[in-house]
């Protein structure tokens, strides 16, 4: 059924239809039996998939990656769709509009998306206020970044502001220095600035009565030398883990005509084309850290087999985003059923 619906949805601009569909799901949720209807069609009733990680108990290992619910508008509704956890953001200290539209593009021939959203969000404080009112007990991660106009030399301050704003309402944090859509952001992945940033956040964290798990989200485009640095830094700063991976700037191996891809322009590529690269990064980190670094996998997960591939490579949890758009609202239910088998 979703394949038929998708043909209609894909006739409309991606960003517009995203908001329309999520408003529709929110409307259903608000109906007297809406919550039960969503759970009946999309909920996960597969026991034995619970996971303990970072001192948190996940009802199942399939989460929603950052970027889908940037402003924490749909947490309770997404809980009804079966997700074991939801990562909001990327949020920044100040609200910002992001890059000019259009900034989200489908590549159906590749089961992929290209986005250059640019951290469009209403700010960390607005997201925190919404999370204060969530009704479900789903685990929520706070993906944090810096404002576009904040120079890298002052980036630490932006991450600190987001950490403080979300501390009471987020179950874990993800430091995003790997988006290709904020100018110079990926420079923060270099060894010294990254070490400084993570040391500072961990210092703030240890001063809290109950420190929260802090993870680092990395790009799939890093060299093995850079990955070695990442492993060293994560171990040195005692981070809780890594989210691997963000979108790629590569355009290799696409089925979409090169002229069409070129006309889209800059942005991060997600979906099936990043699947192999993401798995390779996960396997490298897992092997070279001797399994000491917990990993949340993201990148090209559409089916239970895709999820299992990531888990076999060394991940403990998985996240979907592009797969959710292409496979529909029952994706978590299907993946969990497949993992159970």
Beta strands, then each sheet from edge to edge (+ up, - down):
strand 1: 51-53
strand 2: 56-58
strand 3: 62-64
strand 4: 85-91
strand 5: 104-107
strand 6: 112-115
strand 7: 139-144
strand 8: 172-176
strand 9: 213-218
strand 10: 241-244
strand 11: 268-271
strand 12: 294-298
strand 13: 317-320
sheet 1: 1+ 2-
sheet 2: 3+ 4+ 7+ 8+ 9+ 10+ 12+ 13+ 3+
sheet 3: 5+ 6- 11+
end
